[in-house]
């Protein structure tokens, strides 16, 4: 009983100041950039001493827009990004849209920490304009297949985690984010365990610069 009380007290002590310091409603819009290599790939390139060359290659980055709507502690994020990726011998333009819902805590009106999850639509467009998506079979094996409609992209989209840490500068925010795709897709919705088996070193690091409109 004492342990439950202490845990509840700690939760209240953390959430109450965050709630009181937060605005009722917030809307932030800005740009975002992501280094389109996973944390594991970064570690490998550091070990191979090729990290500096890859870091300076603009082809290894994705760029887009970041929109966040905040109501007290709840937040909905919409992130759209464009990038480049070579799979085998084919060059693709990648279009990624992540819609996540979660919590967001304001820390003394100086910083904001957030965590959310939601589907990340991924579409690969080759040089001939053909769209493809990754499709996962019942055994969890993914392959790149042709797609001609939004439904294919939706049911094959992985659910992703996104953690954010932003510093407030007046009406602006500058921060880091880390996005991890899980193995869970709506196509295999019954495999709920895949939501918790995400390889954390497969995540990608990005930065965002936002203007708070409300």
Backbone as a ProteinNet text record, in pm:
[ID]
protein_1_A
[PRIMARY]
XXXXXXXXXXXXXXXXXXXXXXXXXXXXXXXXXXXXXXXXXXXXXXXXXXXXXXXXXXXXXXXXXXXXXXXXXXXXXXXXXXXXXXXXXXXXXXXXXXXXXXXXXXXXXXXXXXXXXXXXXXXXXXXXXXXXXXXXXXXXXXXXXXXXXXXXXXXXXXXXXXXXXXXXXXXXXXXXXXXXXXXXXXXXXXXXXXXXXXXXXXXXXXXXXXXXXX
[TERTIARY]
82.5	0	86.6	194.8	283.4	350.6	388.8	453.5	358.1	232.3	133.3	112.7	109	89.9	206.9	328.9	447.2	451.4	415.2	412.8	309.4	190.6	84.5	127.5	196	242	344.2	435.3	536.5	471.6	372.4	302.7	233	166.1	96.8	196.5	309.1	409.7	470.5	475.7	530.3	426.2	305	202.9	135	117.7	46.6	117.6	249.2	316.4	315.3	328.3	327	191.7	84.6	-49.5	-75.9	-34.4	-58.5	20.8	141.8	226	193.5	108.4	76.3	-41.1	-36.6	-150.7	-263.3	-387.8	-501.7	-493.5	-462	-453.3	-327.8	-258.5	-138.9	-133.5	-86	-66.7	70.6	153.7	289.1	311.2	372.6	400	544.3	610.8	747.2	805.1	936.6	1007.2	1083.5	1112.8	1188.1	1282.7	1392.6	1490.4	1533.6	1556	1592.9	1710.9	1809.3	1917.1	1860.8	1849.3	1771.9	1850.1	1931.8	2000.4	1968.9	1951.3	1915.2	2033.5	2001.5	2106.7	2208.1	2160.4	2250.8	2343	2289.1	2370.7	2473	2433.6	2527.1	2643.7	2611.5	2716.4	2811.4	2756	2840.2	2931.5	2877.5	2959.1	3067.1	3040.5	3144.1	3255.5	3216.4	3316.7	3398.5	3334.6	3403.5	3475.3	3462.9	3523.6	3473.4	3344.8	3283.6	3173.1	3159.6	3048	3050.1	3168.1	3176.5	3136.2	3173.6	3136.4	2985.5	2923.2	2779	2701.2	2754.6	2686	2679.3	2778.8	2783.7	2710.2	2657.8	2586.1	2438.9	2393.2	2255.6	2154.3	2196.4	2106.4	2064.7	2139.5	2110	2012.3	1951.2	1858.5	1718.6	1619.7	1480.8	1433.5	1349.3	1302.7	1150.7	1091.2	946.4	890.7	763.9	691.5	646.6	637.1	599.3	486.8	371.4	256.6	215.9	198.7	161.7	44.4	-55.6	-172.3	-173.8	-175.3	-165.4	-286.5	-348.5	-458.7	-423.3	-386.9	-335.5	-218.2	-231.1	-119.6	-124.2	-233.4	-248.1	-193.4	-133.5	-78.7	-96.5	-130.4	-138.4	-36.8	48.6	152.5	125.1	154.5	147.3	279.1	352.6	485.9	491.3	516.4	532.1	672.7	733.7	873.7	897	995.3	1040.2	1188.6	1228.9	1368.7	1405.9	1526.7	1577.8	1625.5	1605.4	1653.8	1680.9	1791.8	1827.3	1807.3	1723.1	1697.2	1739.8	1842.4	1901.3	1971.3	1925.2	1982.6	1884.1	1771.6	1667.4	1666.8	1661.4	1653.4	1507	1468.8	1331.7	1326	1217.6	1180.5	1082.8	1111.6	1026.8	935	810.7	712	664.2	682.7	648.2	558.1	447.7	355.9	327.5	366.7	343.4	237.4	132.7	29.8	34.6	70.1	85.3	3.6	-35.9	-107.6	-37.8	-28.8	39.8	30.7	133.6	136.5	250.9	237.8	340.1	345.1	462.9	480.5	565.7	514.4	592	667.9	797.3	882.9	920.2	852.6	880.6	876.7	796.7	781.4	914.1	1008.6	1139.5	1160.8	1111.2	1130.2	998.3	990.2	871.7	916.2	867.5	897.7	770.6	781.4	662.7	690.2	584.9	594.2	459.3	462.5	338.6	360.2	250.6	259.8	144.2	167.5	64.5	118.4	34.2	76.5	167.8	267	357.1	344.4	275.4	256.9	387.5	429.5	553.2	524	556	538	671.1	708.2	832.7	797.9	850	819.3	948.3	947.1	1068.6	1079.3	1184	1211.1	1108.2	1030	923.1	788.4	787	663.4	577.1	629.4	553	564.6	450.6	447.4	451.8	528.7	540.2	530.2	487.2	482.6	539.1	584.9	628.3	505.3	496.1	384.6	438.5	369.6	412.5	318.6	375.7	291.8	263.4	191.8	151.4	269.2	384.4	504.5	593.3	549	626.3	732.9	736.3	835.3	782.3	865.7	823.5	891.2	813.8	865.3	806.1	876.7	831.2	740.7	614.7	517.8	453.9	396.7	329.2	204.8	177.4	59.8	-2.9	-133.8	-203.8	-312.2	-318.8	-423.5	-378.1	-448.5	-416.9	-436.2	-533.3	-561.4	-443.3	-369	-250.5	-147.7	-125.5	-27	-69.8	-201.2	-250.5	-235.6	-286.3	-285	-144.6	-51.7	86.4	177.8	122.6	204	237.8	363.1	398.6	351.2	316.4	291.4	426.8	447.2	577.2	566.7	677.3	692.4	768.5	734	809.6	827.3	952.7	984.9	1043.1	1001.5	1048.5	1099.6	1198.6	1251.6	1281	1204.5	1214.5	1248.2	1325	1353.4	1279.8	1213.2	1134.4	1221.2	1206.2	1275.8	1169.3	1106	994.8	879.2	834.7	727.7	781.3	907.2	970	1015	1029.2	1081.3	1183.9	1293.8	1400	1425	1417.6	1433.6	1474.6	1494.7	1532.3	1414.2	1412.5	1310.9	1373.3	1313.5	1363	1242.7	1243.9	1130.2	1170.1	1089.8	1116.3	993.5	1010.4	902.5	893.9	773.9	754.4	727.6	711	677.3	526.7	449.7	304.1	244.5	157.8	83.9	-64	-149.8	-292.6	-328.2	-239.1	-264.3	-262	-173.8	-165.7	-201.1	-322.2	-364.8	-370.2	-380.4	-391.3	-259	-148.3	-15.6	20.1	-53.6	-36	103.7	161.9	294.3	398.7	375.5	471	484.3	384.6	393.2	505.5	541.7	638.7	772.4	786.7	910.9	995.4	975.7	1048.5	1197.3	1284.4	1428.4	1464	1498.1	1517.2	1633.2	1732.6	1845.4	1813.6	1687.6	1646.7	1587.9	1580.1	1521.2	1610.4	1548.2	1619.4	1604.4	1711.7	1717.2	1684.3	1604.2	1570.2	1571.2	1562	1551.8	1430.1	1368.5	1253.2	1268.6	1220.7	1218.1	1075.5	1008.8	866	832.8	722.9	667.3	534.5	517.7	394	295.9	186.9	88.3	-17.5	-38.4	-132.9	-61.6
-120.1	0	126.1	122.7	238.2	262.5	152.7	167.2	228.9	185	242.5	390.2	424	564.3	649.7	597.8	672.8	689.9	582.6	591.2	692.9	688.1	783.6	926.1	944.9	1078.1	1131.4	1043.7	1085.7	1124.6	1044.1	1075.1	1209.7	1234.1	1361.6	1477.3	1459.1	1565.5	1598.8	1499.6	1522.5	1583.8	1527.8	1569.2	1699.8	1727	1847.9	1975.3	1990.1	2111	2120.7	2006.9	2007.9	2053.1	2008.1	2046.6	2194.2	2242.7	2381.9	2478.4	2435.3	2523.3	2516.1	2421.5	2402.9	2490.6	2535.8	2608.7	2509.9	2560.7	2473.2	2411.4	2493.7	2448	2505.9	2424.4	2471.3	2419.2	2502.8	2463.5	2509.9	2414.7	2445.2	2387.4	2467.2	2426.7	2462.8	2374.9	2405.5	2300.8	2306.3	2213	2110.3	1999	1893.3	1827.1	1777.9	1705.2	1582.1	1473.5	1348.7	1284.7	1239.7	1160.4	1022	983.8	865.9	735.4	725.1	599.9	565.7	438.5	396.6	412.4	408.3	418.5	305.8	185.6	72.4	97.3	155.4	187.1	295.8	391.7	496.3	434.7	343.2	279.4	200.5	132.6	56.8	149.3	263	356.7	421.2	438.4	490	388.5	261.2	154.9	140.6	165.4	154	283.5	385.3	517.3	580.2	556.6	618.2	714.9	740.2	819.9	962.9	1025.6	1165.7	1181.4	1084.5	1090.9	1077.9	985.2	965.1	1080.4	1139.7	1249.7	1372.9	1391	1508.3	1486.9	1367.2	1336.2	1372	1471.2	1518.9	1410.2	1309.8	1200.1	1114.8	1127.3	1048.5	1118.3	1227	1302.3	1303.8	1314.7	1335	1467.2	1538.9	1670.4	1676.6	1759.4	1769.3	1869.3	1849.4	1940.8	1868.2	1944.8	1891	1978.1	1917.5	1989.4	1921.2	2001.2	1944.2	2021.2	1946.4	2004.2	1950.3	2041.1	2001.9	2052.2	1963	1998.8	1946.1	2038.5	2001.4	1904.6	1780.6	1686.8	1600.1	1606	1523.3	1596.9	1521.5	1583.3	1490.2	1549.5	1478.9	1541.2	1458.7	1505.1	1452.5	1535.7	1496.4	1535.9	1436.3	1459.8	1399.7	1482.7	1436.3	1460.9	1359.2	1371.5	1312.4	1372.2	1322.4	1290	1180.2	1142.7	1058.1	1004.2	917.1	787.2	678.6	549.6	457.7	386.4	288.9	149.1	71.7	-66.3	-155.5	-235.6	-314.2	-220.4	-216.3	-125.5	-16	-8	88.3	206.4	327	448.4	487.8	513.3	550.3	686.6	758.6	874.4	823.4	850.4	799.9	909.7	872.1	961.7	896.1	964.8	909.2	1006.6	956.7	1038.6	965.1	1026.8	969.4	1050	982.9	1044.2	975.6	1050.1	989.8	1064.8	992.9	1051	1007.1	1098.6	1063.4	1174.7	1184.8	1285.8	1382.8	1501.8	1604.9	1684	1692.9	1758.3	1883.5	1996.5	2119.4	2123.6	2146.7	2151.8	2297.4	2357.5	2493.9	2594.2	2563.2	2651.4	2677.3	2587.3	2599.1	2487	2369.4	2253.5	2177	2091.3	2008.5	1868.1	1770	1630.1	1560.6	1482.5	1416	1273.6	1193.6	1056.6	1017.6	960	918.6	799.5	746.6	634.3	640.8	585.4	585.9	529.7	516.6	457.2	551	492.3	570.2	515.2	591	550.2	567.4	463.3	467.6	427.9	515.5	486.4	509.3	415.9	423.8	444.3	550.5	583	572.7	483.7	466.7	574.3	567.7	671.6	674.5	568.2	563.4	606.9	646	691.7	581.6	459.7	348.5	349.4	336	338.8	196.7	180.5	50.9	69.3	-35.9	-36.1	-168.3	-167.4	-292.3	-367.7	-494.2	-579	-689.5	-712.6	-813.8	-933.8	-1054.4	-1173.3	-1223.1	-1333.1	-1384.2	-1430.8	-1453.4	-1495.9	-1378.7	-1258	-1139.2	-1101.3	-1167.8	-1136.9	-1022.1	-919.8	-803.4	-800.7	-765.8	-751.2	-625.8	-567.1	-446.7	-487	-438.7	-478.8	-355	-371.6	-261	-218.2	-87.1	-35.3	74.6	72.7	173.9	246.7	221.6	287.7	313.9	404.5	445.3	330.8	243.2	132.9	40.7	12.8	-72.3	-11.2	119.3	187.7	185.6	199.7	206.6	73.3	-34.6	-161	-218.8	-175.6	-223.8	-129	-20.3	77.2	26.2	38.9	-0.1	105.9	62.8	157.2	196.7	325.8	376.5	448.4	446.3	527.7	654.5	766.5	889.6	963	986	1061.5	1196.6	1302.7	1436.9	1507.3	1591.3	1676.2	1812.8	1912.8	2045.9	2151.3	2251.5	2366.1	2487.4	2560.1	2675.3	2800.7	2874.4	3001.8	3103.6	3164.9	3254.5	3175.9	3214.5	3143.7	3036	3002.4	2900.4	2782.3	2668.7	2549.8	2482	2441.8	2369.8	2240.5	2127.6	2002.7	1884	1774.4	1646.2	1550.6	1455.4	1350.8	1218.3	1111.6	976.9	890.9	834.9	758.9	613.7	522.4	378.6	309.4	239.7	158.4	25.8	-11.8	-144.7	-243.4	-369.3	-470.7	-487.8	-406.2	-419.1	-343.8	-408.2	-344.7	-381.6	-301.3	-329.5	-453.7	-490.1	-610.7	-734.6	-734.7	-844.7	-791.2	-737.5	-667	-756.6	-885.7	-975.9	-993.5	-956.9	-974.2	-852.9	-836.9	-720.9	-718.4	-835.5	-841.7	-767.7	-756.3	-686.5	-538.4	-485.1	-345.7	-326	-433	-421.3	-486.1	-533.8	-600.1	-514	-384	-295.3	-292.3	-314	-300.6	-153.7	-111.8	30.1	91.1	8.9	64.4	82.4	50.4	72.8	212.4	289.8	423.4	523.4	635.3	740.6	874.3	952.2	1079	1194.5	1287.7	1406	1531.2	1645.2	1773.8	1847.3	1929.3	2007.9	2152	2244.8	2385.3	2433	2468	2493.6	2635.4	2689.5	2815	2785.4	2836.2	2816.6	2926.6	2887.9	2983.3	3011.7	2915	2931.9	2891.8
0	0	0	81.4	86.3	-47.9	-114.4	-244.8	-345.4	-347.1	-438.9	-411.8	-282.5	-245.1	-293.6	-275.2	-317.1	-468.5	-541.1	-687.2	-731.7	-671	-706	-675	-562.5	-523.9	-622.9	-667.2	-764.5	-896.3	-940.3	-1065	-1056	-943	-924.5	-922.7	-855.6	-846.3	-981.8	-1070.1	-1204.1	-1296.4	-1295.6	-1390.4	-1352.5	-1223.4	-1183.3	-1226.5	-1200.4	-1250.1	-1402	-1468.1	-1614.7	-1666.5	-1599.8	-1642.7	-1617.3	-1500.5	-1465.2	-1551.2	-1595.1	-1675.8	-1823.8	-1862.1	-2003.5	-2043.9	-2167.2	-2221.3	-2248.7	-2246.7	-2272.1	-2411.3	-2510.9	-2649.5	-2712.5	-2789.9	-2858.7	-3001.5	-3092.3	-3231.8	-3275.8	-3317.4	-3362.3	-3501.5	-3587.2	-3725.4	-3760.2	-3832.2	-3871.6	-3964.7	-3980	-4066.8	-3986.1	-4049.4	-3983.6	-4082.6	-4032	-4113.1	-4035.3	-4106.1	-4040.6	-4112.9	-4034.9	-4093.4	-4118.8	-4245.4	-4283.3	-4273	-4171.7	-4139.3	-3995.1	-3968.3	-3833.3	-3738.3	-3608.6	-3507.8	-3523.5	-3558.6	-3579.7	-3699	-3807.7	-3924.8	-3893.1	-3809.6	-3768.3	-3691.4	-3599.1	-3521	-3610.6	-3712.9	-3805.8	-3885.3	-3932.1	-4010	-3924.1	-3794.4	-3703.9	-3688.5	-3673.1	-3660.7	-3788.7	-3905.4	-4034.3	-4072.9	-3988.8	-4013.4	-4143.5	-4176	-4294.8	-4255.5	-4124.9	-4074.6	-4128.5	-4130	-4173.1	-4319.4	-4403.7	-4545.6	-4563.9	-4489.9	-4501.7	-4440.7	-4334.6	-4269.3	-4358.7	-4444.3	-4531.7	-4664.4	-4686.3	-4810.7	-4796.2	-4873.1	-4862.8	-4898	-4974.4	-5012.3	-4893.1	-4783.1	-4664.5	-4569.9	-4615.6	-4531.4	-4593.1	-4506.6	-4549.1	-4488.9	-4564	-4520.2	-4529.4	-4443.8	-4448.4	-4350.2	-4314.5	-4227	-4100.7	-3992.4	-3861.7	-3805.7	-3779.7	-3723.5	-3593.6	-3486.1	-3356.8	-3296.6	-3253.3	-3186.3	-3044.3	-2947.2	-2806.1	-2729	-2651.2	-2562.5	-2423.9	-2333.2	-2201.9	-2217.3	-2169.9	-2179.6	-2304.3	-2377.8	-2498	-2620.4	-2710.5	-2832.1	-2951.5	-3065	-3192.6	-3286.9	-3344	-3436.4	-3576.8	-3674	-3814.7	-3879.8	-3927.5	-3984.7	-4124.2	-4224.5	-4361.9	-4410.4	-4474	-4515.2	-4653.8	-4723.1	-4852.8	-4842.5	-4905.4	-4903	-5023.1	-5019.2	-5125.1	-5062.9	-5134.7	-5086.7	-5205.2	-5197.4	-5300.4	-5244.9	-5311.5	-5271.3	-5386.6	-5362	-5470.7	-5567	-5691.1	-5790.8	-5831.1	-5760.2	-5796	-5700.4	-5756	-5675.6	-5656.5	-5532.2	-5500.9	-5433.7	-5462.4	-5381.6	-5276.9	-5151.2	-5044.1	-4992.2	-4968.5	-4908.7	-4779.6	-4668.6	-4538.3	-4464.2	-4410.1	-4331	-4200.7	-4090.1	-3957.8	-3884.7	-3840.6	-3757.2	-3621.3	-3517.4	-3385.7	-3281.5	-3178.3	-3065.1	-2937.6	-2841.4	-2717.7	-2615.2	-2532.7	-2428	-2452	-2395.2	-2408.8	-2279.2	-2219.2	-2090.4	-2105.2	-2058.8	-2053.3	-1921.7	-1930.5	-1812.4	-1783.7	-1684.9	-1641	-1755.4	-1856.2	-1972.3	-2044.1	-2026.6	-2091.1	-2192.2	-2159.2	-2245.5	-2255.6	-2355.1	-2376	-2416.5	-2343.3	-2372.1	-2418.8	-2523.4	-2576.1	-2619.2	-2618.2	-2666.7	-2725.8	-2846.4	-2910.8	-3000.9	-3052.2	-3144.4	-3242.8	-3360.7	-3463.8	-3593.6	-3695.9	-3824	-3902.9	-3967.2	-4054.5	-4196.2	-4282.5	-4421.7	-4497.4	-4566.4	-4645.1	-4788.5	-4880.6	-5022.9	-5093.4	-5180.4	-5256.4	-5403.5	-5463	-5602.4	-5683.9	-5784	-5864.2	-5971.6	-6051	-6150.1	-6262.7	-6277.3	-6377.8	-6321.3	-6194.1	-6132.5	-6074.5	-6066.2	-6009.5	-5857.6	-5790	-5644	-5587.8	-5480.7	-5414.9	-5263.2	-5195.9	-5050.2	-5000.9	-4876.1	-4815.2	-4767.3	-4803.6	-4761.9	-4672.3	-4560.6	-4464.7	-4471.2	-4489.1	-4493.3	-4351.6	-4341	-4209.5	-4124.7	-4188.9	-4116.2	-4077.1	-4109.2	-4072.4	-4172.8	-4288.1	-4392.3	-4478.1	-4497.6	-4574.8	-4711.7	-4813.6	-4949.3	-5011.3	-5106.8	-5174.4	-5290.9	-5288.5	-5391.1	-5452.3	-5571.1	-5638.6	-5560.4	-5566	-5497.5	-5581.5	-5592.5	-5671.3	-5591.9	-5461.8	-5383.8	-5240.6	-5175.5	-5039.1	-4940.4	-4968.6	-4878.1	-4859.4	-4968.4	-4958.2	-4863.9	-4880.5	-4796.6	-4651	-4627.3	-4489.2	-4416.6	-4475.4	-4402.6	-4389.4	-4475.5	-4467.2	-4389.7	-4337.6	-4265.5	-4126	-4085.7	-3949.4	-3850.3	-3731.6	-3623	-3565.3	-3547.8	-3504.3	-3370.7	-3296.4	-3177.1	-3215.9	-3151.2	-3172.5	-3040.4	-3003.2	-2882.3	-2923.4	-2854.3	-2887.3	-2761.8	-2781	-2674.1	-2735.7	-2693.9	-2753.8	-2648.3	-2690	-2605.6	-2660.9	-2572.6	-2613.1	-2618.7	-2728.5	-2746.6	-2785.6	-2686.5	-2715.2	-2774.4	-2894	-2963.9	-3057.5	-3043.8	-3127.7	-3042.9	-3107.4	-3041.5	-3132	-3072.2	-3142.4	-3067.2	-3139.1	-3066.4	-3149.3	-3078.4	-3137.9	-3132.5	-3222.6	-3218.7	-3260.8	-3212.8	-3243.1	-3278.8	-3399.6	-3451	-3473.7	-3421.2	-3434.3	-3492.9	-3602.2	-3658.9	-3584.1	-3541.8	-3485.5	-3599.1	-3565.1	-3665.2	-3680.7	-3608.6	-3610	-3728.3	-3802.5	-3911.4	-3898.5	-3961.6	-3957.2	-4039.9	-4130.4	-4209.9	-4121.6	-4022.4	-3926.8	-3787.7	-3778.9	-3657.6	-3534.5	-3554.1	-3440.3	-3366.5	-3429.2	-3368.2	-3282.3	-3174	-3086.3	-3023.6	-3002.5	-2941.2	-3023.4	-3155.4	-3241.3	-3204.5	-3133.6	-3089.1	-2988.3	-2917.9	-2808.9	-2842.1	-2964.8	-3005.1	-3098.3	-3092.2	-3183.3	-3148	-3246.9	-3222.6	-3206	-3085.8	-3057.3	-3135.8	-3173.9	-3249	-3397.4	-3437.8	-3576.9	-3595.6	-3487.8	-3494.6	-3566.7	-3607	-3679.1	-3606.6	-3608.3	-3535.7	-3629.5	-3580.4	-3659	-3573.9	-3637.9	-3569.8	-3625.5	-3541.4	-3583.3	-3535.1	-3617.1	-3579.3	-3600.1	-3489.9	-3492.3	-3445.6	-3502.2	-3457.1	-3387.2	-3267.1	-3191.9	-3230.2	-3297.7	-3343	-3236.7	-3148	-3038.1	-2908.9
[MASK]
++++++++++++++++++++++++++++++++++++++++++++++++++++++++++++++++++++++++++++++++++++++++++++++++++++++++++++++++++++++++++++++++++++++++++++++++++++++++++++++++++++++++++++++++++++++++++++++++++++++++++++++++++++++

